[in-house]
Amino acid sequence: MATLSCQFHLAIPRLPCNARVRPSFSCSVQPSQSNIKVVVQYLHKKFSALLFMVIKKLFVPNLGKQVVINGAAKEIGRAAVIAVTKARGMEVAGAVDSYCVGEDIGKVCDMEEPLEIPIVNDLTMVLGSISQSKETGVVIDFTKPSAVYDNVKQATAFGLRSVVYVPRITVDTISALSAFCEKASMGCLVAPTLSIGSILLQQAAISASFHYNNVEIVESRAHATDLPSPDAIQIANNLSNLGQIYNREDLSTDVSARGQVLGEDGVRVHSMVLPGLPSSTTVYFSGPGEVYTIKHDITDVQCLMPGLLLAIRKVARLK
């Protein structure tokens, strides 16, 4: 059996000082029985290490952020399950709801394959099962305002951060959450909206408010139990306390058809509720000789998922 050995000879001729030096190499092959054994052992060791890495990659799951979805059976909860499953560096670690208890959350979401994660009605049990993981844990709360504080408190006790998207949370609840999370040094994100388009509309409205003296908000909803909607209230709050009094000529109007005045800065809101209408928010600004209109439509709950994934990644860095 022939073996491989290489010998390199560096030849540099004597040249004048200003001449360039170009080294040359030569290689010769000579048989050596001992060297072949070293090469074979080296290749065998490298191949074994590579094979182990491939097997580990195939059979050991690549865990990222462990996400527990509280309110998983709701429409937004089902959309969140699908979005988290498809997102890079995340996985659904638990599904909590009082509906469809015991059913596989993957089947409830009409996914092609079951996730082998049953819906349970006990948040504490789910938190306890994943609290030992070294990965970052995040609880998404889609429940109700009265349950938010206790849910965040439980998640924090198990070392998990929380993203809360629950309409109509009171200021007192938010203040209590802020004080609790500050004391626990644990991040929590309370989102008034998960729609990136809605956030952009609010930012545009704030910028426009410094240039126009008249503003009214018109919203439409297919179904609504509380009016004005949280989005309209949020926009009105953002426009308040900016040193501007809006609609000065119309402040004393008490006609109900003129809409509801939110706050003390004269921002009016008109709400339409009709089956079949898209969820839409329009802000009208007017000045001498012009009308500036900002509009945002929501046609599907899927529009909230990019904002949700962004919130999950953001809350993991909050202290």
Secondary structure as the mmCIF struct_conf table of DSSP 4:
data_model
#
loop_
_struct_conf.conf_type_id
_struct_conf.id
_struct_conf.beg_label_comp_id
_struct_conf.beg_label_asym_id
_struct_conf.beg_label_seq_id
_struct_conf.end_label_comp_id
_struct_conf.end_label_asym_id
_struct_conf.end_label_seq_id
STRN STRN1 ALA A 11 ALA A 11
TURN_TY1_P TURN_TY1_P1 CYS A 17 ASN A 18
BEND BEND1 ALA A 19 ALA A 19
HELX_LH_PP_P HELX_LH_PP_P1 ARG A 20 VAL A 21
STRN STRN2 SER A 24 SER A 24
HELX_RH_AL_P HELX_RH_AL_P1 GLN A 33 PHE A 59
BEND BEND2 VAL A 60 VAL A 60
STRN STRN3 LYS A 65 ASN A 70
TURN_TY1_P TURN_TY1_P2 GLY A 71 ALA A 73
BEND BEND3 LYS A 74 LYS A 74
HELX_RH_AL_P HELX_RH_AL_P2 GLU A 75 LYS A 86
BEND BEND4 ALA A 87 ALA A 87
TURN_TY1_P TURN_TY1_P3 ARG A 88 GLY A 89
STRN STRN4 MET A 90 VAL A 96
BEND BEND5 SER A 98 CYS A 100
TURN_TY1_P TURN_TY1_P4 VAL A 101 GLY A 102
BEND BEND6 GLU A 103 GLU A 103
STRN STRN5 ASP A 104 ASP A 104
HELX_RH_AL_P HELX_RH_AL_P3 ILE A 105 VAL A 108
TURN_TY1_P TURN_TY1_P5 CYS A 109 ASP A 110
BEND BEND7 GLU A 112 GLU A 113
BEND BEND8 GLU A 116 GLU A 116
STRN STRN6 PRO A 118 PRO A 118
STRN STRN7 ILE A 119 VAL A 120
BEND BEND9 ASN A 121 ASN A 121
HELX_RH_AL_P HELX_RH_AL_P4 LEU A 123 ILE A 130
TURN_TY1_P TURN_TY1_P6 SER A 131 GLN A 132
BEND BEND10 LYS A 134 GLU A 135
STRN STRN8 GLY A 137 ASP A 141
BEND BEND11 THR A 143 THR A 143
HELX_RH_AL_P HELX_RH_AL_P5 PRO A 145 ALA A 157
TURN_TY1_P TURN_TY1_P7 PHE A 158 GLY A 159
STRN STRN9 ARG A 161 VAL A 164
TURN_TY1_P TURN_TY1_P8 PRO A 167 ARG A 168
HELX_RH_AL_P HELX_RH_AL_P6 VAL A 171 ALA A 184
TURN_TY1_P TURN_TY1_P9 SER A 185 SER A 185
STRN STRN10 CYS A 188 VAL A 190
BEND BEND12 PRO A 192 PRO A 192
HELX_RH_AL_P HELX_RH_AL_P7 ILE A 196 SER A 209
TURN_TY1_P TURN_TY1_P10 PHE A 210 HIS A 211
BEND BEND13 ASN A 213 ASN A 213
STRN STRN11 ASN A 214 ARG A 221
BEND BEND14 ALA A 222 HIS A 223
BEND BEND15 THR A 225 PRO A 228
HELX_RH_AL_P HELX_RH_AL_P8 PRO A 230 LEU A 239
TURN_TY1_P TURN_TY1_P11 SER A 240 ASN A 241
BEND BEND16 LEU A 242 GLY A 243
HELX_RH_3T_P HELX_RH_3T_P1 ARG A 248 ASP A 250
TURN_TY1_P TURN_TY1_P12 LEU A 251 SER A 252
HELX_RH_3T_P HELX_RH_3T_P2 SER A 256 ARG A 258
STRN STRN12 GLN A 260 LEU A 262
TURN_TY1_P TURN_TY1_P13 GLY A 263 GLY A 266
STRN STRN13 VAL A 267 VAL A 273
TURN_TY1_P TURN_TY1_P14 PRO A 275 GLY A 276
STRN STRN14 SER A 279 GLY A 287
TURN_TY1_P TURN_TY1_P15 PRO A 288 GLY A 289
STRN STRN15 GLU A 290 ILE A 298
HELX_RH_3T_P HELX_RH_3T_P3 VAL A 301 LEU A 304
HELX_RH_AL_P HELX_RH_AL_P9 MET A 305 VAL A 315
TURN_TY1_P TURN_TY1_P16 ALA A 316 ARG A 317
#
